Amino acid sequence: MTEHAIIMRAVNKFYGDFHALVDIDLTVERGERIVICGPSGSGKSTLIRTINQLEPIQSGTITVDGVELTAGGDNVAKVRQDVGMVFQSFNLFPHMTVLENCMLAPMKTRKTPRAEAEETARRYLERVKIPEQAGKYPAQLSGGQQQRVAIARALCMKPRIMLFDEPTSALDPEMVKEVLDTMIDLAREGMTMLCVTHEMEFARAVADRVIFMDKGLIVEENAPEAFFGSPKNERLQNFLGQIA
Amino acid sequence: MIREFSSADILFIVSAVRWTLILSAIAFLGGAMGGLLIALSRTSHSKALRRMAAGFIQIFQGTPLLMQLFLVYFGLAVVGLPINPLLAAAVALTLHASAYLGEIWRGAIEAVPSGQTEAATALSLSYPDRMRHVILPQAMRVATAPTVGFLVQLIKGTSLASIIGFTELTRAGQIINNATFKPFLVFGTVAILYFILCWPLSLLARHMEARMRRAITR
């Protein structure tokens, strides 16, 4: 068991000529909760998407739970089993019920028996407070409920790290809270979390560290009080002024 | 020598419908398998596979079905196989259907939002599991109506097999016409039989398309 959950070293990512991530160095401790913010196009989503290699990188190394992603073999598959992800647009499978959404990956990739997968799924649906929706299809649920299903679906793989890519940006305002509450519960239970979000209340409540990105660089990182109380970088000051 | 168009002739023509159906079924099933391979190749990460599949589609969409039938029919002899109209027609129509279904299904696969692939990938589902459980079931909904539409084209396309001497519906009509010389009556009968086969399928395709449109706008 290594101490660090995630180690990124000199990570560079290009889209054609566009330099999306510039020499990113980031170490995440076990159980640490990190919030990443920044203007659109700053590379914050790209950053967390490189951790489960939804986005391949061009140089540098990423090590997740002691497994080096870039080393090849079935390392990527191994890392993806341990890293859950929640998307802005939920991305539930529309042709499956809520329960089936939660059971598919454990049964296929972890080879969990059906009965056990169903039990686990029902337990996590209970935890995100929608056990009664298990038999419904995603289209029958509200946005907030869909996102909580997406969180339960990721948790059913029993991940050690959870990535959140703007999980509340596509939600109507009245549904943001129910999703944030679910995330706060998860944070309190000690899950290692990286969240791309503009919900600064959430950052203040649970983050151990807040990271500000701009133009593919990590510009500033600090504990929430210092981050919001005394931002040093001018771009961060402007950014905080805009979203406050 | 010219005899009357009798009920026995009608029976002969009607019984040839089964060969049209058999040929259509072989071509459709073969084309479904080939088309799936083509569609998966066209949407794969491998550039070589994508190019090969694209080339295959261009060749078979860019040449007349009749030429494909001729080339396969005479090609069998060139490679030393016995000349067999059913085999030649089945092979040519299968290749033809593979190209068209492959292109229809590629479009359907690409119509599934990329977020679905991302979510499945993030859950560590393997490529076969992703396709089988997540992408293809959703693509199938989009593809059903145009697939049935293509089946109608395919059934009508089997009539070209008459030219290489395979006795399906059209060829049966030609044989009877040569004996009775009642072309309008004979080919009218043949056309009605094609219509009876194809019309319900066309209706079904239109019905499914309308249902799809309602599902999307909902």
Chai-1 contact restraints between the chains, C-beta under 6 A:
chainA,res_idxA,chainB,res_idxB,connection_type,confidence,min_distance_angstrom,max_distance_angstrom,comment,restraint_id
A,N52,B,A122,contact,1.0,0.0,6.0,A-B,restraint_1
A,L54,B,E118,contact,1.0,0.0,6.0,A-B,restraint_2
A,A77,B,S124,contact,1.0,0.0,6.0,A-B,restraint_3
A,R80,B,S124,contact,1.0,0.0,6.0,A-B,restraint_4
A,Q81,B,S124,contact,1.0,0.0,6.0,A-B,restraint_5
A,M85,B,A122,contact,1.0,0.0,6.0,A-B,restraint_6
A,S89,B,G115,contact,1.0,0.0,6.0,A-B,restraint_7
A,N91,B,G115,contact,1.0,0.0,6.0,A-B,restraint_8
A,N91,B,A119,contact,1.0,0.0,6.0,A-B,restraint_9
A,F93,B,V134,contact,1.0,0.0,6.0,A-B,restraint_10
A,H95,B,P137,contact,1.0,0.0,6.0,A-B,restraint_11
A,H95,B,Q138,contact,1.0,0.0,6.0,A-B,restraint_12
A,L104,B,H133,contact,1.0,0.0,6.0,A-B,restraint_13
A,A105,B,L123,contact,1.0,0.0,6.0,A-B,restraint_14
A,A105,B,L125,contact,1.0,0.0,6.0,A-B,restraint_15
A,K108,B,L125,contact,1.0,0.0,6.0,A-B,restraint_16
A,K108,B,D129,contact,1.0,0.0,6.0,A-B,restraint_17
A,T109,B,S124,contact,1.0,0.0,6.0,A-B,restraint_18
